[in-house]
Each structure stands twice: as C-alpha cells, then as structure tokens.
Amino acid sequence: MAGHSFPAALTLLLLHSTTAFYNFQGMSKNQQSVSLRAGSNTMEIIQTRLAALDLALPPPGAPKANYHLIHRDGDLLYLSGHLPLKTDGTLVIGACAPSNVIAGDQSEKWLSTEQGYEAAKHCALNLLSTLQSYLSTHVTTTESASGVKEAADLSNIVKIVKLFGIVRSHDEFVEQHLVMNGASDLLGQVLGSDVGGCHARSAIGANSLPLGICVEVEMIAKISDE
C-alpha cells in the first residue's frame, strides 16, 4: 500500500479482512448465499455461453449398470463416471496413443490427444446434463422477494469441486492430463472460471474401459438451494 510502512499496511489489511468477516457473519443465511454467489450465473447466461460455443446439453442419460448417476450429501452432489456420448447417440471409442504409434498403425482404435480432448468435452456436457436434470426435478429454490418455490437449475451450482478422469491409453501414452483438459476447459467456458474452472482434478490411464470408450469422467459439485 503506497504511503504506508509494511507494519502499517499489514495492520490495515488485517482490519479490512476482519471487518469483512464480521459483516459476512452478520448476514442472514440467504444473504450469505447471495454474497458467496455474487456475480454468479443465471440459466440464461449459461445457455448463451453454450450457444456461443455451438453446443447444447444432450438428453440426460441412464446408468449402464447397478448404480445411480448422482448422489446428494448435504450441499455436495457426487456424480458417477460419465461417458463420451455424443449428441447423435454414439460413443467415442478407442484408446489414446502417442503420435508415433498412430503414424505407424493407422487403425481406428488409436486416438490422438486432441481427439481424446474432444471426447472429454462430451463427458463434461453429459455431466452437466445430469446435473440439470437432477436439479430441475429434485431441488427447489425459494425466491426471496415473493417466497415462491421454483425448480433449481445449473445456476445453483456454486462450485465444481473436483473431477476424476480415466483415459483409455496405449502403454506409451502419457498425456492423460491434456485429454482431461477437455472436460476442465468446457466447464470453465460454460459455468465461468470461478464456478467451473478452478476445481481439483486427477487423471489416470487404463488399458481398458467399459464399452470400449476412450475416457470416463466423474465429478463432485457444490450447490446452493437458497
């Protein structure tokens, strides 16, 4: 801070931080929620971002085995692994391989990092579709002014907390993290960097995945129903 010694500047910083904390603590629960989500999304903004990317949410899918697509625990939603299902109903099949392997074997079973990236984007879109379906049918919000309850939507996502991705890989493929950028980038573009783009993440490789898919992504999301 210009014009202040370091001790004085530190004191001022602590004072401002403490004041902000107690102001926040003095808010009602609903005010705190609004404060935390200041500048947050609306469904219209999210739809506009999707349209600008020439994308649309696919129809929500169904489990492929004996499990649920989503489980709620408090304000956290745990989403099972989602597949790279395209809007035409087909899956992205194959294994990611380094360029030298692809060049030496033109088989369709090998996918480039860029193709894996695009597949991970499809996983993210399907995750968002599941979230939208769940929020609109299982979660209601209360409009503070009128007290009217209405269905929640993707704008009620406070934060994407974590992604976990599994990439079907050739033994020599080491760019699983770059494949998973497809999911991370898509979420940041659609939900905004503060909500969708600052999550924790892990990415691993596997020699086989269900149905021959090239990537599977699961998610933890935090929501607000205020």
C-alpha positions as CSV (number, residue, x, y, z in Angstrom):
1,M,0.0,0.0,0.0
2,A,1.6,3.3,-1.1
3,G,2.4,5.7,1.7
4,H,2.4,3.1,4.4
5,S,5.2,1.2,6.1
6,F,5.0,-2.6,5.9
7,P,3.7,-3.0,9.5
8,A,1.0,-0.3,9.0
9,A,0.0,-1.8,5.7
10,L,-0.3,-5.2,7.3
11,T,-2.5,-3.8,10.1
12,L,-4.8,-2.1,7.6
13,L,-5.1,-5.3,5.6
14,L,-6.0,-7.3,8.7
15,L,-8.5,-4.7,9.7
16,H,-10.3,-4.8,6.4
17,S,-10.3,-8.6,6.4
18,T,-11.7,-8.7,9.9
19,T,-14.4,-6.1,9.1
20,A,-15.4,-8.1,6.0
21,F,-15.6,-11.3,8.0
22,Y,-17.9,-9.9,10.7
23,N,-20.1,-8.2,8.1
24,F,-20.5,-11.5,6.4
25,Q,-21.2,-13.3,9.7
26,G,-23.9,-10.7,10.4
27,M,-25.8,-11.5,7.3
28,S,-28.8,-13.9,7.2
29,K,-28.2,-17.3,5.7
30,N,-29.9,-16.2,2.5
31,Q,-27.8,-13.0,2.3
32,Q,-24.6,-15.1,2.8
33,S,-25.6,-17.3,0.0
34,V,-26.2,-14.4,-2.3
35,S,-22.9,-12.8,-1.2
36,L,-21.0,-16.0,-1.9
37,R,-22.6,-16.2,-5.3
38,A,-22.1,-12.6,-6.2
39,G,-21.8,-12.2,-10.0
40,S,-22.9,-15.8,-10.3
41,N,-24.6,-17.5,-13.2
42,T,-28.2,-17.4,-14.4
43,M,-29.5,-20.2,-16.7
44,E,-29.8,-17.6,-19.4
45,I,-26.1,-16.8,-19.2
46,I,-25.3,-20.5,-19.3
47,Q,-27.5,-21.1,-22.3
48,T,-25.9,-18.1,-24.1
49,R,-22.4,-19.5,-23.4
50,L,-23.4,-22.9,-24.8
51,A,-24.9,-21.3,-27.9
52,A,-21.7,-19.2,-28.4
53,L,-19.7,-22.5,-28.3
54,D,-22.2,-24.0,-30.8
55,L,-23.1,-26.6,-28.1
56,A,-26.2,-27.9,-26.4
57,L,-26.8,-30.1,-23.5
58,P,-27.6,-33.7,-24.6
59,P,-30.6,-35.5,-23.2
60,P,-29.8,-36.9,-19.7
61,G,-28.6,-40.5,-19.8
62,A,-29.2,-43.5,-17.7
63,P,-26.9,-45.8,-15.6
64,K,-25.2,-48.6,-17.6
65,A,-25.2,-50.9,-14.6
66,N,-26.3,-51.2,-10.9
67,Y,-25.7,-47.7,-9.6
68,H,-27.1,-44.2,-9.5
69,L,-25.9,-41.4,-11.7
70,I,-25.9,-38.9,-8.9
71,H,-26.0,-38.9,-5.1
72,R,-26.6,-35.9,-2.8
73,D,-24.9,-35.5,0.5
74,G,-25.8,-32.1,2.0
75,D,-24.7,-29.4,-0.5
76,L,-22.5,-31.8,-2.4
77,L,-23.5,-33.8,-5.4
78,Y,-21.4,-36.8,-6.3
79,L,-21.7,-37.8,-10.0
80,S,-20.8,-41.2,-11.2
81,G,-18.4,-41.7,-14.2
82,H,-19.9,-40.3,-17.4
83,L,-19.2,-41.5,-20.9
84,P,-18.2,-39.6,-24.0
85,L,-21.7,-39.8,-25.5
86,K,-22.2,-37.5,-28.5
87,T,-25.4,-35.8,-29.4
88,D,-26.1,-38.3,-32.1
89,G,-26.1,-41.1,-29.5
90,T,-22.8,-42.6,-30.5
91,L,-19.8,-43.2,-28.1
92,V,-16.2,-42.1,-28.7
93,I,-14.5,-45.4,-28.9
94,G,-10.7,-46.2,-28.8
95,A,-7.5,-45.7,-26.9
96,C,-5.3,-42.6,-26.8
97,A,-1.9,-43.2,-28.2
98,P,1.3,-41.1,-28.9
99,S,1.7,-39.7,-32.4
100,N,4.5,-42.2,-33.3
101,V,2.2,-45.1,-32.6
102,I,-0.7,-43.6,-34.6
103,A,1.7,-42.8,-37.5
104,G,2.9,-46.5,-37.6
105,D,-0.6,-48.0,-37.2
106,Q,-3.4,-46.2,-38.9
107,S,-6.0,-48.3,-37.1
108,E,-9.2,-46.5,-35.9
109,K,-8.6,-47.9,-32.4
110,W,-6.0,-45.2,-31.8
111,L,-7.0,-41.7,-30.9
112,S,-4.8,-38.6,-30.7
113,T,-4.6,-36.4,-27.6
114,E,-6.8,-33.8,-29.5
115,Q,-9.4,-36.5,-30.1
116,G,-9.3,-37.5,-26.5
117,Y,-9.7,-33.9,-25.5
118,E,-12.9,-33.6,-27.6
119,A,-14.2,-36.8,-26.1
120,A,-13.6,-35.4,-22.6
121,K,-15.7,-32.4,-23.6
122,H,-18.6,-34.8,-24.4
123,C,-18.2,-36.3,-20.9
124,A,-18.4,-32.8,-19.4
125,L,-21.6,-32.0,-21.4
126,N,-23.2,-35.2,-20.2
127,L,-22.3,-34.4,-16.6
128,L,-23.9,-31.0,-17.0
129,S,-27.0,-32.6,-18.5
130,T,-27.3,-35.0,-15.5
131,L,-26.8,-32.1,-13.1
132,Q,-29.5,-30.0,-14.9
133,S,-32.0,-33.0,-14.9
134,Y,-31.4,-33.7,-11.2
135,L,-31.6,-30.0,-10.1
136,S,-34.8,-29.4,-12.0
137,T,-36.6,-32.4,-10.6
138,H,-35.1,-32.9,-7.1
139,V,-34.1,-29.4,-5.9
140,T,-36.3,-26.3,-5.3
141,T,-35.3,-22.7,-4.6
142,T,-37.2,-20.0,-2.8
143,E,-37.5,-16.6,-4.4
144,S,-36.5,-14.2,-1.6
145,A,-38.9,-11.4,-2.6
146,S,-42.1,-13.4,-3.2
147,G,-41.4,-16.6,-1.3
148,V,-42.3,-18.7,-4.4
149,K,-40.6,-22.0,-4.8
150,E,-39.3,-22.9,-8.2
151,A,-37.1,-25.6,-9.7
152,A,-33.4,-25.3,-9.4
153,D,-31.0,-25.3,-12.5
154,L,-27.4,-25.1,-13.3
155,S,-27.2,-21.6,-11.9
156,N,-27.5,-23.2,-8.5
157,I,-24.0,-24.7,-8.8
158,V,-21.7,-22.8,-6.5
159,K,-18.5,-24.7,-7.5
160,I,-17.3,-27.7,-9.4
161,V,-15.2,-29.2,-6.6
162,K,-13.3,-32.0,-8.3
163,L,-13.1,-34.0,-11.4
164,F,-11.6,-37.5,-11.8
165,G,-10.9,-38.8,-15.2
166,I,-9.8,-42.2,-16.6
167,V,-8.3,-42.2,-20.0
168,R,-8.0,-45.5,-22.0
169,S,-4.4,-45.4,-23.1
170,H,-1.7,-47.1,-25.1
171,D,1.2,-48.2,-22.8
172,E,3.4,-45.3,-24.1
173,F,0.7,-42.6,-23.8
174,V,1.5,-40.0,-21.1
175,E,-0.8,-37.1,-21.9
176,Q,-3.9,-38.1,-19.9
177,H,-3.8,-34.7,-18.2
178,L,-4.1,-33.0,-21.6
179,V,-7.1,-35.2,-22.5
180,M,-8.8,-34.2,-19.3
181,N,-8.3,-30.5,-20.1
182,G,-11.2,-31.0,-22.5
183,A,-13.6,-31.5,-19.6
184,S,-12.0,-28.8,-17.4
185,D,-12.0,-26.2,-20.2
186,L,-15.6,-26.9,-21.2
187,L,-16.8,-26.5,-17.6
188,G,-14.9,-23.2,-17.2
189,Q,-16.3,-21.9,-20.5
190,V,-19.9,-22.9,-19.7
191,L,-20.1,-22.1,-16.0
192,G,-17.4,-19.5,-15.8
193,S,-13.9,-19.7,-14.4
194,D,-14.9,-19.0,-10.8
195,V,-17.6,-21.8,-10.7
196,G,-16.5,-24.4,-13.3
197,G,-12.8,-23.7,-13.9
198,C,-11.0,-23.8,-10.6
199,H,-11.6,-27.4,-9.5
200,A,-9.2,-30.0,-8.1
201,R,-8.6,-32.9,-10.6
202,S,-6.9,-36.3,-11.1
203,A,-6.3,-38.1,-14.3
204,I,-5.1,-41.7,-14.8
205,G,-4.6,-44.1,-17.7
206,A,-6.1,-47.6,-18.1
207,N,-5.7,-50.2,-20.7
208,S,-9.5,-50.9,-20.9
209,L,-12.7,-49.0,-20.1
210,P,-16.4,-50.1,-20.3
211,L,-17.9,-50.3,-23.7
212,G,-14.6,-49.6,-25.3
213,I,-14.9,-45.8,-24.5
214,C,-11.7,-43.7,-24.5
215,V,-12.4,-41.6,-21.4
216,E,-14.7,-41.5,-18.4
217,V,-15.1,-38.6,-16.1
218,E,-16.8,-38.3,-12.6
219,M,-17.5,-35.1,-10.7
220,I,-18.2,-33.6,-7.3
221,A,-20.2,-30.3,-7.4
222,K,-21.3,-28.0,-4.6
223,I,-24.8,-26.4,-4.9
224,S,-26.9,-23.9,-3.2
225,D,-30.7,-24.2,-2.9
226,E,-31.2,-20.8,-1.3
